[in-house]
Amino acid sequence: MDFKHRGKLPWLSHFIYSLKHRGLINTCALGLKEWQKERELGIDTFGDKASNELSIDCGSKEGGHLYQPSSSVIFERAMNALPFNFTDKVFLDIGSGKGRALILAAEAGFKKVIGIEYANELNDMAYTNIEKVKNRFPNTEFVLREGDALAFDIPEEVDVIYLFNPFDEDAVRGLMKKVKPVFARQKSIYLIYVHPVHSDVLEEALGSPVSIINNQKGGVDVAVFSAIS
Ligand SMILES: C[S@@+](CC[C@H](N)C(=O)[O-])C[C@H]1O[C@@H](n2cnc3c(N)ncnc32)[C@H](O)[C@@H]1O
């Protein structure tokens, strides 16, 4: 599957991909749950967007993957792998798109959620989505930043770094230059890599994952890295 370019029928390629990795029943159940989640929260985060369809003004555009929203089911499984309560924790989404993972993190109870996204249109949609839900999550502070994640300094307050397959191998290597020193100084930090196609690059930089979450066909959905591995 090409993660950079949108196909003619993107929903069909995702459906086929999911069928292969999860089977028919799980694929349909997952799709239904995500649709219900959109309705329940009143947000609009569906749809794919490739970087060449978006206004992006930075050198990292070439390495960027397609926008796709996080699955709430996989997100919840990933959060369950973390050993702490989130009410005093800060969540950072690298490539925050239309804000779905930020909103799911608010729902999980994080006190602050930060998103960095380089595409202006997606960031605008994230603002709109967050406006719709922020009253539901009065204990969560939402922060959106527009710009290149590779040029973004990871704030010291961050406890969980979240990546949903945002970019290619070179960009992941570039990001590791920022993440490695953070892992060295802050021992309680975790990194969640969903759809971890370049997990080997993270393993080189951060060591083996502390937890792996498999899909129904045995493939890896999520790799969790910790500074105390
Ligand atoms: C697979 S989507 C995930 C969206 C969101 N994190 C979620 O889970 O719903 C990856 C996102 O990363 C963004 N992205 C890719 N490269 C980036 C970069 N260098 N800086 C900032 N955002 C980037 C894309 O525009 C896209 O929105």
The ligand as a Gaussian input file, in Angstrom:
#p B3LYP/6-31G(d) Opt

LIG

0 1
 C       -1.830000       9.222000       9.016000
 S       -2.184000      10.918000       9.329000
 C       -2.559000      10.882000      11.073000
 C       -3.474000      12.015000      11.523000
 C       -3.727000      12.102000      13.014000
 N       -2.500000      11.969000      13.767000
 C       -4.677000      11.034000      13.494000
 O       -4.166000      10.085000      14.108000
 O       -5.882000      11.125000      13.259000
 C       -0.530000      11.627000       9.267000
 C       -0.508000      13.141000       9.361000
 O        0.833000      13.598000       9.440000
 C        0.926000      14.838000       8.737000
 N        2.350000      15.066000       8.452000
 C        3.152000      14.346000       7.640000
 N        4.412000      14.843000       7.646000
 C        4.417000      15.896000       8.504000
 C        5.427000      16.800000       8.958000
 N        6.697000      16.732000       8.529000
 N        5.074000      17.756000       9.830000
 C        3.804000      17.853000      10.290000
 N        2.802000      17.035000       9.890000
 C        3.105000      16.043000       9.025000
 C        0.039000      14.606000       7.534000
 O       -0.383000      15.819000       6.913000
 C       -1.138000      13.852000       8.164000
 O       -2.108000      14.738000       8.633000

